[in-house]
Amino acid sequence: MRELQKKIIEFERTQPQIDPEQEIRRSVDFLKKYLLDHPGLKTLVLGISGGQDSTLAGMLSEIAMTELRKETGDPDYQFVAVRLPYGEQADESDCMQAIEWMGADQVVRVNIKKSVDEMVNAIEINGLEISDFNKGNIKARARMIAQYAIAGENAGVVVGTDHAAENITGFYTKYGDGAADVTPLFRLDKRQGRQMLQHLKAPVNLYEKTPTADLEEDRPSLPDEKALGVSYKYIDDYLEGKDVPDEAAETIEGWFKRTAHKRRQPYTVFDEQD
């Protein structure tokens, strides 16, 4: 095993293999404990994209809230699923299928298009230009603003979908989808998340669809693997301690080094910066 690979596996807390049932219970208990340890918090809030990660995190959230209502007798515990399209979303049907499957207690729809476009216009009126890629990051941050606003009005916390295969590459927007209060998928790679959804009997099309952040308008529905230049199979193998081709390993490690600032921030004058 490569030396940096060992360090990354230790950092990400990944395992060579998992027991899906045990990991489902581990995540559900983690969410329940967080709320019980913070009296007054009653709500889990999560944006649903229709992909694997939010589908899994959403179901784990709904299970946790259902159990808390039953165990405490408090009907105020709830899971709020949030739809956050920019205009019309191509895979809207997948999003609604995911929400229906997980049985969210409440569904809120916030179309971010107007707010994102206004922000872009407000900046560009000063003679600056917002690239399509940068606009995609603005979309991700607008979605998080909406989720925190909903959480703030409902004694809630925001659930993140960050997992090891995403975290290792920094494939998320800083202060966008990378912002959250609790991350029940941390420690899992993409393959292991699929195993958990299979155990939960999720609709197959939701976890077999091609992963995409779908933030760029010039490259709509750009597959994650194309943007990263490496397959999730190799990322998962790497995180599970397996040998991968040198080119794939170097690509993964390159992403890990370049995105270190996303995993530890904000820095202070006392930090040893990478």
Secondary structure as GFF3:
##gff-version 3
##sequence-region A 1 274
A	DSSP	alpha_helix	3	12	.	.	.	ID=ss1
A	DSSP	alpha_helix	20	37	.	.	.	ID=ss2
A	DSSP	beta_strand	43	47	.	.	.	ID=ss3
A	DSSP	alpha_helix	52	72	.	.	.	ID=ss4
A	DSSP	beta_strand	78	83	.	.	.	ID=ss5
A	DSSP	alpha_helix	92	102	.	.	.	ID=ss6
A	DSSP	beta_strand	106	109	.	.	.	ID=ss7
A	DSSP	alpha_helix	113	124	.	.	.	ID=ss8
A	DSSP	alpha_helix	132	153	.	.	.	ID=ss9
A	DSSP	beta_strand	156	158	.	.	.	ID=ss10
A	DSSP	alpha_helix	164	167	.	.	.	ID=ss11
A	DSSP	alpha_helix	190	199	.	.	.	ID=ss12
A	DSSP	alpha_helix	204	208	.	.	.	ID=ss13
A	DSSP	alpha_helix	224	228	.	.	.	ID=ss14
A	DSSP	alpha_helix	232	239	.	.	.	ID=ss15
A	DSSP	alpha_helix	246	258	.	.	.	ID=ss16
A	DSSP	alpha_helix	260	263	.	.	.	ID=ss17
###
